[in-house]
Amino acid sequence: MRFEKKYLRDLHRCYATGSIKIDGESHIVIATEGQGACYMYSGDDFKETTIWDNPGGTMCTVQVPGKNGDFLAVQNFFPTFDAKESIIVWSKQNSDGTWTTKKILDLPYVHRFDILTSKNGVNYFIGATLCTSKEFKDDWSDPGKIYVGVIPDDLNEPIELKVIKEGLTKNHGYCKTIWEGNESSVITSEEGAFVVTPPQDENDDWTIKQILDRPISD
């Protein structure tokens, strides 16, 4: 197998990469953690589309299940840990191919987030904050938390968040997985690694299981 390397553009602090599907076709989304843009690349010729020009500070992007290319993303999480104004935004492609991006959540220091779908078809937001506040770069005195909420079908409606776990120092690592047959998140911090699973029916609650009790980074 041979790979051909192609230059597409310069993007300072290129950090977040992801993929979305529009009309059944895969597209690549790339964004900067610094001040700057988010781009989409499509097709064999890697056609470029600008999704946003600013502000940047993007840690990750996640497509919304059941939507035609709509995705959520972190903005305003800038190096190094300059993230007290971090937000979650919703980006949606317009009929003319342009994109509209709208803030849907204020969530200071949100570092990783995801969308988990339960067996009964409910989409849940899960967000892990690196910390809760900072006085200076190496201040870890106010640990991070795990926030969750139901994602409405209409993203113009609010997402009501609640905290299900506190006291997570340097809450940095994240991985989506299947745990005991369900979509789950593995979230890591100085306190260890935790598997977090959403309710599978309306009578259930979130479950958190600690699987490692030593400091874990990424």
N, C-alpha and C positions, 0 to 999 in steps of 0.2 A: 504493500500500500504506500502510495506517495501523497504527500501533503504539499500544497502550494501556498506559500505565505503571501498575503496581500496587504498592502498598506491602505488603510481606510481614512484615517485622520489622526491628528494629535489630540489628546484629551488629558490635560494635566490631572494627576491623581485619579486616573481611571480606576474604579474600585468595584462598583456593583455590576454584576452581569446576571442576566436572566433571560427567559424565553416566554413568549406568549403565542397563542394561536388565534388567528383572525381568518374567518371563513375556512377553517380547517388547515391552514398553512402556518408553519412555524416561522417566527420572527425573533430576532435577537435584540434584547434591550441592554444598553450599556450606559452607565452614568458615573459621574465623578463624586468623590467624597469631599472635594474642594468646592470652591465657588465655580459654578459652571453648568453645563448642559447634560441632557439625557437624549440619546439617539436610539433609533430603531433601524435595524438592517434587515433587508428582505430579498429573497430570491437568489438565484445563482450569481447575479452581478452585485449583490450586497447593496442594493439601493438604500440610500440614507434618508431618513425622515427625522426631523427635530421634534421631540416630544415636549421638551421645555428648554429654555435657554438658561434660566436661573431659578432658584438660588443654588441648587446642588446640595452637598452634604448628605448624599444618598448612601445608605448602608445596604439596602436590599430592595428588591422588587418582587411582588407575588401576584400572579394572575388571579382574578376573582373567578371561582368555579361557576360555570353556567353562563358566563358573559363572553361576548365576542371580542376578546382582546383587552377588556378593561383590566386594569391592575392597580394595586396599592403599592405605595413606596414610602420610605423614610426620606424626609428632607430636613435640612438644618442641623445635621449632626456632623460638625466640622472638626478637623484635627486641631489640637489633640484634646479630645473630650470637651470641646466647646459645643455643648449640646443642650443647654437649658431651654432653648426655644425649638427643640425638635418637634416635628409634626408628622402625621400620617396623611398622605394625599391620595386622591383617586384620579387616575388618568383614563380618559375615554376618547376613542377615536370618533371624529365627526364624519358626516357623510361625504365631505369633500376631501377626506384624508388627513386633515389637520387634527390636532389633539387639544383637548381641554383638560386642565389639571386643577383640582379643587381640594382645599384642605377639608378633611373630615374629622380629624382628632388632634388636639393639643396633647402631647405626651412627652414631657421633658426627659431627655436622656434615653429615649427608646433606641436600643441598639439593634435588636433583632425582633422580627415579628413574623407571623405566618397566618395561614388560614387552614383550619382543620375541619374536615367534613365528617359528621357522625353518621352512623349507619341509618339513622332516620332522615338523613338529607339536610340537616341543619349545618350551616357554615358558621364557624366560630373564629373570631379574631383572638389571637394570643400574642401578647407583646411583652418582651423582657427589657427592663430598664437597667442600664449599666450601673446606675446609682440613682439616688433620689435628689440630691443636690451636691454642689461642690463649691468650696471657697477658693480652691486653687487646684492645679493639675493633679497633684498626688494626694488629694484629700479623699479618703475612702471612708469617712466617718458616718456617712448616711447611706446605708446599703440600698441596693436595687430591689425591685419587686417584679412579680408576674401579674399582668393585667389580662382579663378575658372579657369577652362580650359576644353577643349574637350579631352577625352581619345581616342587615335587612336586605331584602331583594332589591329595594330601591335605595341606592346609596345616598340619595338626598336626605333620607331619614337618619336620625342620630343613632350612633352606636353607644349603648350604655355600658360602661366598663366597671368592673369590680376587681379588687385585689384578692388573689387566692394564695399568694405566698410572698412573705417579706423576709428581710434579713439576708439578702444574697449579695455578698461583697464581691466586687469585680465580676458582675453578672454578665459574662462576655460570650461564652460558647453556646452554639445552637445547632441542632440537627433535627430535621423532620424524619420520622420513622414509622414503622408499623409495629405496635406493641400489643401482644395478645390479640391480634386480629383487628386492631383499631388504629386509625390515624392518630399519632401522638407526637409530642415534642420532647426532645432531650435538651434540657437547659442546665448549664454548668456555671459554677462560681467557685470561690474559695471554700465554700461549705460542702462542695461535692457536685454530683450529677443527679438530676431529678428527671423522671419520666412523668410528663403531664398529659393526661388524657381527658377529652371533653365528655360530657354526658352523651350516652347513646340513646336515651329516650327521655321524655319530659319528666320522669320521676327520678332520674339519676342526678348526680352532681359531679363536678370535676374531681378527678383523683390525681394524687401526687405520690409517687413512689421514689424514694431515694435508692439509687443503685450503686453509688460510690460515695465514700465519706472522706475523701481527701481533696485538696485543691485541684481543680480542673480548669484549664484555660480553653482553647478552641477545641 
